[in-house]
């Protein structure tokens, strides 16, 4: 119970963006630098890899961590958001930070951070860096929280920077053009540090090239170096059409680590990491198969760029199953819900719902928006009741998909 109370305190004292949205966002690095100085600059005690981008950050970060683990390193992994338990955010060799550490950190450090009034993410980043230093990790894979330039993870100077891709998301904070968003993400490029960029557009590529030139940082565009083989694709346990491009980004990152950072590339180890990333790191919610007959899959894809891949994956999977398609669906209020709804299949039965977050679009509103697009279903007050209805209506040959938001998947897995 003490752990639950500690988390409740953290959410109340330092509101989380996932819970309350824009009100939790604090621009600038002043709090982060104050916390870092207070804890003795823990981020300087270990090597890092920094991962930014609109989509694919989680899959890329976890897979790189799995690879480094199999190479024999002690590996920290810092990602967000969590799906079931807060401690999923901070891991060492796949093991989440102990509950007791979180309790002790909050109790011992309250006198310092309460007057500072940091955001939830600023505080948890400081916790992660302190924990990794104390655990004496060799290297930590650090996922950017939001953007890059002003993200509180951006105090690190990594061995390698990775930017997966750029699409429209969090435009209120990052800008309303792809070039502006790319500029924020490119803020993680450091002097002389190699950077791998997964995917570009005519708008974003010049931004990355310009920043890399300014920083004298070697830049590698993964789309120019296709490294995905049928064998690697077969090994990769993360499925879904978007993962092929993620895989090419990951393989390019591993190649640059070998060529520029002294971390040797081992093909057998790469294959082993691709096939065991879930068991090694605890990654969940990426085209995750929950059960068969009926087939149940959930995915955390939550914005338009992700749904451009997901819609096709859902359609082909439904055709392969041969039965009816049931979709448990909810979104949050800072996404382009209308554009996503336009991509959804018309032949599905929908269970519109809302996750347990203030940012959730009310299920009745989703239903109304969907009906105007000739999508048919009912609204449900929570994910549990929506899924219960879907699974109750499904036959063995049907396909039940759960998604639309990381928070819908989190409630589902909980």
C-alpha positions in Angstrom: 0.0 0.0 0.0 2.9 2.3 0.8 4.0 2.1 -2.9 0.5 3.0 -4.1 0.4 6.0 -1.8 3.9 7.1 -3.0 2.7 7.0 -6.6 -0.4 8.9 -5.7 1.8 11.5 -4.0 4.0 11.8 -7.1 1.0 12.3 -9.4 -0.4 14.9 -7.2 2.7 16.9 -6.4 4.3 16.6 -9.8 1.4 16.1 -12.3 2.2 13.7 -15.2 1.6 14.8 -18.8 -0.1 11.4 -19.4 -2.6 12.3 -16.7 -3.4 15.9 -17.2 -1.9 16.9 -20.5 -0.5 20.4 -21.2 -0.7 21.5 -17.6 2.1 19.1 -16.7 4.5 20.3 -19.3 7.3 22.6 -18.1 9.5 24.1 -20.8 13.2 24.6 -20.2 15.9 22.6 -18.3 16.3 24.7 -15.2 14.6 22.2 -12.9 16.4 19.3 -14.5 19.8 21.0 -14.0 19.0 21.7 -10.4 18.0 18.1 -9.8 21.1 16.9 -11.6 23.4 19.0 -9.5 21.6 18.0 -6.3 22.3 14.3 -7.1 25.9 14.8 -8.1 25.5 14.7 -11.9 24.6 11.0 -12.1 24.1 11.1 -15.8 27.9 11.5 -16.2 28.6 8.2 -14.6 27.5 5.9 -17.5 27.4 5.9 -21.3 24.1 6.5 -23.0 22.2 6.2 -26.3 19.5 8.8 -26.9 16.4 8.0 -28.8 13.9 10.6 -30.1 11.2 10.5 -32.8 7.4 10.6 -33.2 6.8 6.9 -33.5 8.9 3.8 -32.9 10.9 5.2 -30.0 9.8 2.4 -27.6 10.4 -0.5 -30.0 13.8 1.0 -31.0 14.9 1.7 -27.4 13.9 -1.8 -26.1 15.5 -3.6 -29.0 18.8 -1.7 -28.6 18.8 -2.5 -24.9 18.2 -6.2 -25.6 21.1 -6.2 -28.0 23.5 -4.5 -25.6 22.4 -6.8 -22.9 23.3 -9.9 -25.0 26.6 -8.2 -25.8 27.4 -8.5 -22.1 26.8 -5.0 -20.9 24.8 -4.0 -17.8 22.1 -1.9 -19.5 19.8 0.8 -18.1 16.6 1.5 -20.0 14.4 4.6 -19.4 11.1 4.8 -21.4 7.6 6.3 -21.0 4.8 6.0 -20.5 4.3 2.8 -18.5 1.4 0.5 -19.2 0.7 -1.4 -16.0 3.2 -0.3 -13.3 5.2 2.9 -12.9 8.4 0.9 -12.4 8.4 -0.2 -16.0 9.8 3.2 -16.9 13.2 2.5 -15.2 14.9 -0.9 -15.8 18.3 -2.5 -15.5 18.9 -5.6 -17.6 15.1 -5.9 -18.0 14.4 -5.7 -14.3 12.1 -2.8 -13.2 13.3 -0.5 -10.4 12.2 -1.9 -7.0 9.1 -0.5 -5.4 11.1 0.2 -2.3 13.6 2.3 -4.2 10.8 4.5 -5.5 9.4 4.9 -1.9 12.7 5.7 -0.4 13.6 8.2 -3.1 10.4 10.2 -2.6 10.6 10.1 1.2 14.3 11.1 1.3 14.2 13.8 -1.4 11.0 15.5 -0.7 12.6 18.4 1.3 14.6 19.3 -1.8 12.2 18.8 -4.7 8.9 20.1 -3.1 10.1 23.7 -3.2 11.5 23.2 -6.7 8.1 22.0 -8.0 9.4 19.8 -10.8 7.2 18.1 -13.3 6.5 14.4 -12.9 8.8 13.6 -15.9 11.6 15.9 -14.5 11.5 14.1 -11.2 11.3 10.5 -12.7 14.2 11.3 -15.0 16.3 12.4 -12.1 15.3 9.2 -10.3 16.3 7.1 -13.3 19.7 8.7 -13.7 20.4 8.4 -10.0 19.4 4.7 -10.0 21.5 3.9 -13.1 24.5 5.5 -11.5 24.1 3.6 -8.3 23.5 0.3 -10.2 26.8 1.1 -12.1 25.3 0.4 -15.5 27.7 0.3 -18.4 25.3 2.0 -20.8 21.7 3.3 -20.7 19.2 3.7 -23.5 17.3 6.9 -22.8 14.1 7.6 -24.6 13.1 11.2 -25.0 9.8 12.1 -23.3 8.6 14.9 -25.6 10.3 16.6 -28.4 14.1 16.7 -27.8 15.7 20.1 -27.6 14.0 21.1 -24.3 13.3 17.6 -23.0 14.8 16.9 -19.6 16.7 13.9 -20.9 18.7 16.2 -23.1 21.4 16.9 -20.5 23.2 13.7 -21.6 26.0 13.5 -24.2 25.4 10.1 -25.7 27.6 7.7 -27.7 24.9 7.7 -30.3 21.7 9.7 -31.1 18.8 8.1 -32.9 15.8 9.9 -34.4 13.3 7.4 -35.7 10.9 9.6 -37.7 8.9 12.8 -37.8 5.1 13.2 -38.1 2.5 15.5 -36.6 2.1 15.0 -32.9 2.1 17.3 -29.9 1.9 20.2 -32.3 1.0 22.6 -29.5 4.4 22.1 -28.0 6.6 21.2 -30.9 5.3 23.3 -33.8 2.7 23.0 -36.6 5.0 22.0 -39.4 7.1 18.9 -39.9 10.2 21.2 -40.2 9.5 22.8 -36.8 8.9 19.4 -35.2 12.1 18.1 -36.8 13.9 21.1 -35.4 12.8 20.2 -31.9 13.8 16.5 -32.3 17.1 17.5 -33.9 17.9 19.3 -30.6 19.3 16.0 -29.3 22.1 16.1 -31.9 25.4 16.8 -30.0 28.8 18.0 -31.1 30.7 15.2 -32.8 28.2 12.5 -31.7 27.0 10.3 -34.6 23.2 10.4 -35.3 21.1 7.8 -37.1 17.8 9.1 -38.7 15.3 6.4 -39.5 12.9 8.2 -41.9 12.8 11.6 -43.5 10.6 13.7 -45.7 11.6 16.6 -48.1 10.7 19.0 -45.2 12.6 17.2 -42.4 15.8 16.1 -44.1 17.4 19.5 -44.5 16.7 20.2 -40.9 18.7 17.2 -39.8 21.5 17.8 -42.3 21.8 21.4 -41.1 21.9 20.6 -37.4 24.4 17.8 -37.9 26.6 20.1 -39.9 26.4 22.8 -37.2 27.3 20.2 -34.6 29.9 18.5 -36.8 28.1 15.2 -36.1 28.3 12.3 -38.5 24.8 11.7 -39.8 23.4 8.4 -41.2 20.1 8.1 -43.0 18.8 4.6 -42.4 16.5 4.7 -45.5 19.7 5.0 -47.6 21.2 1.9 -46.0 18.7 -1.0 -46.2 19.9 -3.6 -43.8 16.8 -5.7 -43.2 17.2 -9.2 -44.5 14.4 -11.9 -44.6 16.3 -13.7 -41.8 16.3 -10.6 -39.5 12.6 -9.9 -40.3 11.7 -13.4 -39.5 13.6 -13.2 -36.2 12.0 -9.9 -35.1 9.4 -10.8 -32.5 7.8 -7.3 -32.8 5.3 -7.7 -35.6 3.2 -5.1 -37.5 3.9 -3.4 -40.8 5.6 -0.4 -39.1 8.2 -2.6 -37.6 10.1 -3.2 -40.8 11.1 0.5 -40.9 11.8 0.4 -37.2 14.0 -2.7 -37.7 16.1 -0.9 -40.4 16.6 2.0 -38.0 17.7 -0.4 -35.2 20.1 -2.3 -37.5 21.6 1.0 -38.7 22.1 2.1 -35.1 23.8 -1.2 -34.3 26.1 -0.7 -37.3 27.0 2.8 -36.3 27.7 1.6 -32.7 30.1 -0.9 -34.3 31.8 1.5 -36.7 32.0 4.6 -34.5 31.5 3.7 -30.8 33.5 0.5 -30.3 30.6 -1.7 -29.7 31.1 -4.6 -32.1 28.4 -5.8 -34.4 27.6 -9.5 -33.9 25.1 -11.0 -36.3 24.1 -13.9 -34.1 23.6 -11.6 -31.2 21.5 -9.3 -33.3 19.3 -12.2 -34.3 19.0 -13.3 -30.7 18.1 -9.8 -29.6 15.4 -9.4 -32.2 13.8 -12.7 -31.2 14.0 -12.1 -27.4 13.4 -8.4 -27.0 10.1 -9.0 -25.1 11.5 -11.5 -22.7 14.8 -9.5 -22.1 13.2 -6.1 -21.6 9.5 -6.7 -20.7 8.3 -4.6 -23.7 4.6 -4.9 -24.2 1.8 -3.5 -26.3 3.4 -3.6 -29.7 1.1 -5.7 -31.9 0.9 -7.9 -28.8 -1.1 -11.1 -29.3 -3.1 -11.8 -26.1 -4.9 -14.9 -27.1 -6.1 -17.0 -30.1 -9.7 -18.1 -31.0 -10.7 -15.4 -31.0 -7.5 -13.7 -31.9 -7.0 -10.7 -29.6 -4.2 -8.1 -30.4 -3.5 -4.8 -28.7 -1.2 -2.0 -29.9 -0.1 1.3 -28.4 -0.1 3.2 -31.8 -2.0 6.4 -31.0 -1.5 9.0 -33.8 -2.2 9.4 -37.5 1.2 8.2 -38.6 0.9 5.1 -36.6 -2.7 4.4 -37.8 -1.6 4.7 -41.4 0.3 1.4 -40.7 -2.2 -0.1 -38.2 -5.2 0.2 -40.4 -3.6 -1.9 -43.1 -2.3 -4.4 -40.5 -5.8 -4.8 -39.0 -7.4 -5.2 -42.4 -5.0 -8.0 -43.5 -5.2 -9.8 -40.2 -9.0 -9.7 -40.3 -8.9 -11.2 -43.8 -6.6 -13.9 -42.7 -8.8 -14.8 -39.7 -11.9 -15.0 -41.9 -14.4 -14.0 -39.2 -15.8 -10.7 -38.0 -13.7 -7.8 -36.9 -14.3 -6.2 -33.5 -12.4 -3.0 -32.5 -12.2 -1.6 -29.0 -11.2 2.0 -29.6 -10.4 5.1 -27.6 -8.2 8.2 -28.1 -7.0 11.2 -26.1 -7.8 14.8 -26.9 -4.5 16.0 -28.4 -4.5 13.6 -31.3 -6.1 14.1 -34.8 -9.1 11.9 -34.0 -11.0 12.8 -37.2 -8.1 11.8 -39.5 -7.7 8.5 -37.6 -11.4 7.8 -37.8 -11.2 8.3 -41.5 -8.8 5.4 -41.7 -10.9 2.9 -39.7 -12.5 0.0 -41.6 -16.3 0.3 -42.2 -16.9 -3.5 -41.8 -15.9 -3.7 -38.1 -18.1 -3.7 -35.0 -16.9 -0.9 -32.7 -16.8 -0.6 -29.0 -15.9 3.0 -28.3 -14.5 3.7 -24.9 -12.3 6.0 -22.8 -9.2 5.3 -20.8 -8.8 6.3 -17.1 -7.2 9.7 -17.9 -8.5 13.3 -17.9 -7.2 13.5 -21.5 -9.5 10.8 -22.8 -12.1 11.8 -25.4 -15.5 10.8 -24.0 -16.8 7.6 -25.5 -20.1 9.2 -26.4 -18.3 11.9 -28.4 -16.2 9.2 -30.2 -19.4 7.3 -31.1 -21.0 10.5 -32.5 -17.9 11.3 -34.6 -17.7 7.7 -35.8 -21.4 7.5 -36.8 -21.0 10.5 -39.0 -18.4 8.4 -40.9 -20.7 5.3 -41.1 -18.8 3.4 -38.5 -21.1 1.3 -36.3 -21.0 0.3 -32.7 -21.8 1.3 -29.1 -20.1 3.4 -26.4 -18.8 2.1 -23.1 -17.7 4.0 -20.0 -14.4 2.1 -19.5 -12.0 -0.2 -21.3 -12.9 -3.2 -19.2 -16.6 -3.1 -20.1 -15.9 -2.4 -23.8 -13.5 -5.4 -24.0 -16.0 -7.6 -22.1 -18.7 -6.8 -24.7 -16.3 -7.4 -27.6 -15.1 -10.8 -26.3 -18.7 -11.7 -25.4 -19.8 -11.1 -29.0 -16.8 -12.7 -30.7 -16.7 -16.2 -32.2 -13.5 -18.4 -32.4 -12.7 -17.2 -35.9 -13.1 -13.5 -35.1 -10.4 -10.8 -34.6 -10.6 -8.4 -31.6 -8.3 -5.4 -31.8 -7.8 -3.1 -28.8 -6.1 0.3 -29.2 -6.2 3.9 -30.3 -4.3 5.1 -27.3 -1.4 3.9 -25.0 -3.8 4.5 -22.1 -6.5 2.2 -23.6 -3.9 -0.5 -23.9 -2.7 0.2 -20.4 -6.2 -0.1 -18.9 -6.7 -3.3 -21.0 -3.5 -4.9 -19.8 -4.2 -3.9 -16.2 
